[in-house]
Amino acid sequence: MSGRTAATIGNWLSDREYETVRLLERATLVIEAHPGRDEVDELCAAYAQYASRISGPSLSAGTALVRKYPALTLLIMVMHASEESRASDFWESFWKRLGIQRESKAETELRQAVPKLIRRFNLADYPRMRTRYVQLIGMHAGIPRPSLPGLVSVIVDHLTRGGEPNGAAFTHWLTDPRKPHRLSRVDIPVRTFVSEGGEPAIDLIDRIIDVVAIALGNPATWQSHIDSIAATSSLPKELFSALVDAIETCDAIAVGETGLFDGDGHIEPPRMRLDTTDGSIQLLVPAAPDQRDSRWVVSADGDVTEVSTPQPLVSADGNSMSSPHAIYPVLQPARHISAEHVSIPKRFVFPLVDPKDPLVLFSDGGKLLPLRLPIPLGNVHALVPRGHHLVEGDTGTPINVDVDRGHPVGWGDWHLYVVDTTEVASLQLVKDGVAVGSARPVRRTYIPEVLFADAIRGVCAANGSPLYSERPAVWLPADSVGRKVQWQVGVRRLGSPNWVVNYVWTLEGDDVSCDPFDGLDDAQLGTFEVVVRGPLGSDLRKVFHLAEGITAEADPDYRIPVKGGLSNATITVTCDREAGEVLTIDPPVIDVSGDDAESIATIGDSNGLHVVVVISPPHTEVRLGIPGEPNRWSTLPFVITPRTLIANVCCLTAFPRQLTSTRGLKCGTEPEKFASKNRPNTTSSLTPLRSTPSRLRAGWVGSNQLASLPSCKPRGRHHTTSIS
């Protein structure tokens, strides 16, 4: 640059300005437009030369540069912040790097221009920092390069303690106010970014964790796939390079070599959920990979319970077995639920109720939403303590709940509500007119969605999760103002660093629904993870089980209680596809009889992959118990005595969905096979609490009065049946 004229340098900078503006239009943080270290050095040299030539007594360098090259000015300041971990000497080192004498007037003009430039390019704005210019620049720099080793060390600690490998869980764990020592382990810029960065910070941390988890799970092979990992990480090139150096220099590789994160033997973690059908909070405990006879130790704020997983189903040749879950009901509020197993050298911890911010939220599908995770648009389930209510965070307007689900079992002082967040900016918990905890913002922009067809009826994955016969569709939203937006859609086998398919979709104007397996004609089999990445703040990942083309037909449609167990049933599993390779099933026809509710089969492909699935013909279930107490569903009928009729008990019968022989059945009406000559048919006003309920219910009690039928909750809003 030293030999060029001012006009030549100006033209070159104008070209770079145009390119930077285009990049910032698709970005959320300025760091996403990082062109690389060499390019930044070249930009700084040209920028400094041009600044020295255009400044004069009537026009300072700061004003001239902001007017002429606003995007480059913002980019260079943020790129400098990404190389520094100290904010105290930012301006001194900034001018030194440019080789320009420090001038207070130019510096003041650059400071005041920062928030204006951020708003001009529609980047992430942080109102609390508009007058803290250096911190605002640092927010758009993300994680400074010198701070990465400390952050990686803390991430490894989080993962080895059983933390979920995602940005939201890590952010919540790191910023726990009761554990301030965790946050003190990272540099100040990282603390600020994690605490104040919101959705973009969560997504950037999530992408970093994804790379760290791949390295831990594949300590011997991950570096041989470094180009593929870099291409799909969606991290800026310089940040990814610094991250690789940080992983290599810390003890992450030594931890990975212990086998704790073996990518070829993925350890399924326990998970917290809300059973949206029954309205109960549960911890799903998976079968451990080793020492299955040993019990899990589950603790709810120190109240320890030993939990055994059900005995697995074993194939006739003994080579295949299922991996059933155990369900641990959370029968009272707890700060933390933890789970440990002797064969797994880490402890899984799930924050549940924060006494200072007790609002507990679940997604429409029942997934626990961490405090730091923005609330999705649509329906969410809210657990609210007695005496509290929900208001709109900005205006204080009371929120009208769509459905009052009553009290979850054991949570007598709490209400479970279904809330529609479509017209709400944030949710705030209030007691006696005083805000409790912080407002939970609602994600106002549409994010990608993974859309599934109905799961295979009568067949599920080895761990009991839904098994799908059709590929999911990924819905990608276009930019609201018509600008180009890029979405990276990749799918890989769970725990593998290699992508099966990975594409970049560029949208301009219209939304797109795409096939994540685009280009693959053969039937896909296994457990997959689809990852969608776009502008920071809009990432998405989903795990699902797929056996493409598999169909199952049960005869009869569902099993009913008979003497000695359930009625006999035959289920036939086939694979029918118009093109490409088809899957094989062994055995293709399964007979189930007596008190056996399930059996197993193996599905294979031409590559030698074999997946165990559970065959469970649809069947009725019965539940009998006292409202407010935990009652389990059973495939066997209960013996009801006169004493039972006197007590305050309810009996519920659940029928499978998609009944063909009882097509006219309505919720709350007994099918013909269950009708009794001595007991008239009953009808009720039961309404499905989800758009696709997993089962239909009918209920009755032995009283000639109005009967309470808590189809989803023991106390609270209930459905009634009139017995004549």
N, C-alpha and C positions, 0 to 999 in steps of 0.2 A: 504493500500500500504506500510505502514511502515515496515511490517515484511517480505516483499518480497525481493529477491535478485535482483541484477542488471539485470541478464539474464531473470528472470521471468518478471520483469517490462518491459524490452526491448521487449519480445515476446508479451506481452499484448498491448504495444504501437504499435507494428508492425501490429497487427490485426486491431486496431483502425485506423491506417494509411491507410490500404487497404480499409476499409469501407469509410473513408473520401474521398479518391481519387475517388471512385465510385460515391459518392454524388456530388462532385465538377464537375465531367464530365457532369452532367445533369443540372448544375446550371449556373446562370448568375452572381449572387452576392454570396459572401461567406456566408452571413446570411441565405441563403436557406439551408445550410447544418447544421444549428444549431441543436445539438442533445438534447438540454434541459439543464436546469441550473444544475441539479444534476450530469449529465454526464460530463458537462464542469468542475465542481469542481473536479470530480474524475480524469479527464484528466490532469488538472493543477497540481494536487498533484503528479501524476506519472511522468509527464513531468519534474517537478522541481527536483524530486529525481534522475531521470536519468541524468539530466543536471549536477547536482552536482557531480555525480560519474564518468562521462566521461570527464569532463573538466580537462585540465592540462596545463603545461607550453607551450607545443608545439601546442595545439589545444584548442581554446576558445569554451565556451559553445554555443555561437551563431553559429559558423561555423559547429560544430558537429551536432547540432539539425536541422539546415537547410538541411544538407546533408542526415541525417538519416531519418527525419520525416518532409519533406517539407510541406505536406498538413496539418498535425497537427499544425505545427508552425504557418502557416497562419491562420488556424481556431482559435487558442487560442488568437492570437492578435486581430482578428476581434471580437471574443466573448467578450473580455475585453472592446473593444470600444463600444459595444452595451450596456454596463452597465454604461458608463460614458458620461456625457453631456459636459465635458470640455476637450479640447485638450491640454491645457497648461501643465498639470501635468500627461499626459498619461503615459510616460515611468516610472516615479517615482511610480505611482500606479500599473503599470504592474509588475515591479519587486517585489513590496511589496506583491502583490497578490500571486505570485509564491513562495514567501519566499526565494528569491535568492538575494544576495547582488548585488547592481547595479554596472555594469562594463562597462565602456565606449566602450571598444573594442567590446564586445559582442553586445552591443546596436547598434553600428555602422554597424556591420555585418547584424543584423536583419533589420535595416532600409533599407540598400541597397538591401536586398534580396526581399523586398516587391514587387516592380514592376516586378522583374524577375519571382517570383512565380505566380503572376497574369497572366502573359503571358504564363507561362508554363502550367497552367491549363485552358487556353483559356477562362478566365473570362472577365467580362466587364472591358475594359481598358479606363483610363482617362488621355490622354497624358499631359494635362495641369497640372496635379498633380503628375507627376512621381517623382519630386524632393520634393514634399510636402508629406512626407511619412505618417505622422499621419492623414492628411486629406484624403489620398488615402485609408488608413485602414478604416477610418470612412465612406467613401462612400460605402464600402462593408458591413458595419454594418447596413446600412439603417437608420432607425429611432431609436436612443438610447432610452432605457426604460425610463429614467427620463424626456425625452422630449415629450413623448406621450400625457400627459394631456394638455399641451399647444397646441399641434397640433390638438387634438380632439376638443378643444374649438374653434379654428379657423375654423375647418371643419363645426361645427354646425352653426357658424355665416354665413359661405358661403352658406349653404343649406337653412337657414331661409331667406336669402336675395334673394332666387330664383335661386341660382347657380345650374348648372347641376351636378348631382351626379356622376361624373366620374373624374378620375385623371387628364386628360388633361385640362378640364375646370377649375378645382380647381388650378392647377399649373399656368395656365395663369392668373387667378384672383389674386393669391397670389403674383406673381412676377411682377405685373403691375408696370412699373417704375414711373407712375404718382401717385401711392398710396404706397409709401415706408413704411408707418406705418403698413401695413398688414404683410409684411415680418418680421418686427421688433418684432412682437408678438410671433414668434417661436424662439427656441434656435438656436445658430449658426450652429451646425451640421445639423439641419433640413434645414436651409437656403441653406447651401452648397449642400446638397443632392438634394433638389428640383430644385435648379438653374443649377446644373451641371450633374445631374444623368441621364438625357435623358430618353429613353424608359423604362429601368428597374425601375427608380424612379416613372415614371407615373403609371406603373402597380402596384407597391407596394402601392402607395397612393390610387390607385383605389380600391384595396382589403380592405384597411383600411376604406375608405369611404363606401364601400358596407356593412360592419359590422355596422358602425355608422348609416347608413340609415335604416337598419333593426331594430336597437334598437329604433330609432326615430319613425318609422312607427308602431312599436308594443311594446310600452313602458310597457305594462302589461304582455306580454306573451313571449318576446324574450328570457328571461333567462331560460325559460322552454325548449327552443330548443337549448341551448348553445352547446351541443355536436354535433348536426347536423350542426350548424353554423361554429363551429371550424373545422369540417371535410371538409367542402366545401369552407372555406375561402382561403385555400392554403397559409396561413400565418404560419411562424414558430411558434411552440408551445409556446415558451416563449413570443414572440411578441404578440400573440393572448391573452395570459393571462394578459399581461400588458395593452393591449388595453381594455379588459373588465373592469379592475380596473379603467382605466382612464374614461371610459364612465360612470361608476357608481359614480365616485367622482365629475364629472363636472355637469353642469346644463342641460346635454343632455336629461335626462329623463323628467325633468320639461318641456322642450320644446316639447318633444314628446307627453306629456299628453295634450297639447293644441289641439291636433287633426290635426295639420298642416300636419303631415306626416302619416296620417291614412293608414295603409297597406291594410285595407279592402275597402277603398274608394279612390283608387289611383287618384291623381290629375294629369291629363294630362297637361304637360307644353306647352306653345307656342314653336315653333321651327323655326329656320332660315334655309332656303334652297335656292338652285338654281333650278328653273324649267328648267331642261336640254332640254326640248322640245322647250320652247319659249325663253330660254336664259334670263330669268328675275329673279331678286332677290326678294324673298318674305319672309314674316313672316306669318306662319300659326298660326292663333289664334283659340284655341279650344273653345267649349261651356263650360262655367263655371259650376261647380257642383251645385251652388246655385245662386239665383237672376239672372236668365238668361236674364231678361229684361234689366238689367244694362249693360252698355257698358264697354268694355275694353278701357283703356287709354294707347295709344302707343306713345312713344316719340322717335324721331330721333334727337339726340343732342339738345334737348330742344324744337324741333318743335312737338307740341302735337296734336294728332289726336284721336278722339273717334271712336272706331270700334265696330260695332254690329255684332254678329254672326247670320247667317240665322235662321229663325224660324224652329224648329225641326219638323220632320214628326211624327205624333202621330197615334198609332194603333186605330182600331175601338173601342176597349174596353177601351182605354185611359190608359192602363197599361204599354205601351212600347213607347219609342220615340228614335229618332236618335240624334246624337250629331255632327251636321255639323260644319265644320271649316269656319272661315272667312279668307280671304287672304288680307293681308296688303302689297301692293307693295312698295318696297324700291326704290324710284325714284331718289335718289341721294346718294353720298357717305356720310357715317356717322361713327363717332367713335364708338358709342354705340347705340343699339336699345333696348329699355326697354318696358315692358308691365306690367300693373297692372290691377287688378279687385277688386272691393269693397268686394267681398265675399271670396277672397283669401288673407290672411295676409302676403303676401310676394311679392317681386318685381322680375320679371324675366329680366335679363340683358344679352345682347348678344354683345360682342366685335366684331366689323366688320372691320373697317379700322384704323390701327395704323399709324398716320402721320410719325412716324420714321421708320416704316417697313410696307409700304402700300400694299405689295403683299397679295391678298386675294385668298385662294384656296378652292375649293370644290371637293369632291370625285366624282367618275363617276356617282354615284347615286344622286348627288346634295347636300350631307351633308357638312355643313361648317366644315373645318378642322382648329382647333385652332392652334395658333402659336407654341405651345409646342408639338403638335402631329406630329410624323414623317409622311412623305408623303407616301402613299401606292404605291406599284408597280402597273403599268398599267396606264390607262388614268386618268388624273385629269383636272379640269377646273380652269384656272388661270385668275384672273382679274388683269390687268396690267395698271397703269396710263400712260397717253400720255407722250411720250419722254423717257420712260423706256423700257427696254427689258430684257429678261431672258438669263442667261448664266449658265454654269455648275459651281457649287460653287468652286470646287478644281482647275480646269484648266482654267476657264474663257472662255471656248469655247461657242460661241453663240448656243442657242438651237433652232432647227427648230421645229416650232409648227406644229401639225398635221392638225388642223382646226382653221381658224380665224372666230369666230362667230360674229364679228362686235361689236357694242356697245349695251349693255343692255339698256333697256328703261330708260331714265333719266340720264344715265351715259355717257354723250357725250364725255367726256375726258378720257374714259377708254375703253380698248379692252378686249374681252373675248376670250381666246384661249383654245384649247384642246391640252394637252401636254402628250406625252408618256414618263413615267419615267423608263421604263424597262432598258434602257442603261445609266441612269443618276444617279450619286451619290448624288447630291444635286442641289437645285434650288436657284439661287441668282439673286436678282433684281439689275439692273445696270442703271445708268443715267450718260451720258457723260463720260463713262469709270470709274466711281466711284461707288463702291458698296453701295447700299441703304439697310439698315437693315441687318439682319443676314441671313446666308445661311440656307435653309430649307432642312435638310437631308432626303434622301429617305431610307425607310426601306429596307435593302438589303436581309434580310432573309425572307423566305416565312412564313406567319402566317396562322393559320387556317382560313377557309372560311365556311360560311353558304350558301348553294346552294338551291335556290327555284325553283320549277316548275312555270309554268304560273299561274297567279292569276285567280280566277273564273271570267269569263266574264259576266258582267251584275249584279254581286252581290259584295258588298264591306262591310267593317266593319261600325259600327254606326258612326264613325268619318270620314269616307271617305277613310280610308287606305285600301290597297289591302287585300283581303281575300283569303286564300289558301286552296285548298281541299286536298293537299298532304303534308305529313310531309317533312320538309326540310332535306337535308343531310349535315352532317358536315364533311368537308375534313380536315384531320389531316396530316401535312407533317412529314416525317421521318427526322432524323438527317442527315445532308449532308455528314458526314464521317462514318455513320453506327453505331454510338453509340446509346444506349438505350435512349429513351425520353418518358416521361410520360405526357399524356394529360388528364386533368380532364374535362369531358363533363357533364354538368348538365342543366336541364330545369325545370323551375318553373313558376307558374302563376305570372304575373306582380304584384309587390307589396307584394308578399307573402314571408315569410322567409323559408317556407318548399319547398323542392325539390320534384318534381314529379318523376324524375329519375336522378340519379347521378352515373356516372361510371368513372373509371380510365382506360385509354387505354395505354398500354405499347407497343411502336413501336420500331422495330429494323430492319432497312433495307428498308422497303417499306412503301409508303404512304397508308393511310386507309381512306375510306369514311364510316361513321357510321350513324346510326339512333339515334337521341337524345332521342327518346321515346322507345328505345330498351327494349323489354320485355312486352310492353303494347299492347294488341291486340284490345281493344275497341277503338272506334272512339274518337279522342280528339277534344275538343271544348273550345275556349276561346282565351284570349290574353296571350301569353307566352313570357318568356325571356330565351334564351339559352345563357349559359356562358361557355366559353372554357378557361381553364387556364393551362399554361405550364411553361417553364422557364420564369423568369421575362423579360418583353419586348415583349412578344408574346401573351398576353391575348386578348380575343375577347368576345363581348356580342352583342346580336341582339334581338330586340323585333319584334314579328310578330303575326298576327291574323290567327287562324286555325279553320276550320270546316271540319273535315276529311270526305272524301267521298261525299261531296256535289257537285252536278253538276247543271248547269242551261242551259236551251235551250230557245232561244228567237224566236218568230214568229211574224213578219218577222225578218230577221237578224238584221236590224237596222231601226230606225224611221226617217222619213223625214218630212220637213215642209209641212203642209197642211193648209187649211183655218181653223182657230180656234186653231192653235197650231201645235202639232206634230201628225203624223199618229198613229193610235191605235196599240198596241202591247200586246202580251201575253208572259209571261215568266214562265216556269215550272221549279221548283226546286225539285230535288230528291236527295236521299242519296243511293249510291250503293257501298257496300263493300263485299268482298268475305268472310271475317271472322270477328268475334267480334261484339260488339254492334254497331248499326247504330243510326244515329241522326234523330230527327223528325223535320219537317218544318210546320209552321203554318202561313199563308195558303200556300199550296204547289203550287197553281196556282194564279198568280197575273196578273190582267188586268190593263194596264195603257193607258190613253187616254187624248186627248186635250193638254192643256199646262202643265199637270203634267209630270215632267220628272222622278220622283222617287216615290217609295212607300216603305213600310217597312214590314218585316216579322220577325218571331221569330224562332230560331233554339234551340232545347233542347236536353238534354241527359237523361239517366235513373237516374242520381243522383240529378235531380231537377234543374240543371243549365240551364238557358235560356239566350240566347244572341241575341240582336237585330241586324239585318243586314239591309242594304239599298238595295232595288231592283231598279236598274237603267238600263233598257234595252238600248243597244247601240243606239246612235242617232248621227245625223250630227250636226255640229255647224258651225256658220258663224261669221266672224269678219270683220269689216269695220272700217278703220281709217287712220289717217295720220301717216306716218313713223316718229318715234321718240317720239310719244305720247303713253301713255298707252291705249290699246284697249282691251276690254273684249270679250270673246267668248259668243255667244248667240245662243239659240236654235231656235229663230225666225228669219226669213229673214228680211233684211233691205230694205227700200224703197230707190232706187237710182234715184235721180233727175238729170236733165241736169247740174245743178250747181255742184252736186257731181262729175260728170264725168270730169268737168273742173278742179276741185281741185286735188291736189296731194294725192289721196287716193288709198288704196289697199283693195281689197276684197279677203278674204281667206275662203275656206270651208274645214272643217276637217271631215274625214270619219273614222269610227271605224276600228280597226284592225280586222283581221281574217274574212274578208267578204267572204261569200260563194256564193252569187248571183252575185258578181262582181269579180270573181277570177282572171280575166285577167287584172284588173285595175292596172295601174302603177301610181306611185307618180306624181301628177300634171295633171292627166287625169280625166275628169269628167265622172262619171258613167252614164249609159243610162238614169236613172231616172231623171238626172239633165240636159240632153242634150236639146238644144233648136234648133228649125228649123231655127230660124233667127240668131243664133249665132253658128258658127262652133265649133267643139270640139277643145280643146286646149291641147297642150302637153308642157312639160317643162323638164328641167334637174334637177329637185329636187332630192336630194339624202338624204336618211335618215341620220340624224346626230347621231343616236344611232343604235346599231345593232338590237334593237327591238323597233322601234318607237311606241309610244302609239296611234298614229292615222296618217292616210294618209291625204295629203292636195292637193287641187287643187285651182288655183287662176286665176283671170282675172280682167281686168279693161276695161273701155269703151273707149278705144283709139286704133286707127289703127297704133300703134307704139309698140316699145319694152317696155314691162311693168316690173317694179321692183316688185318682190314678196318676201318680207321679211318673209319667213316661220318661222324663229326663231328670227329675229332681225330686227329692223326698219332701221338701217343704217349699212353700212359695206358690207361684202361679201354677195351677194344676188343671187338668182336664177332668171332666166328670162323666159318669155313666149312670143312667137311671135304670134301676132294676125293678121290674114290675112284678 
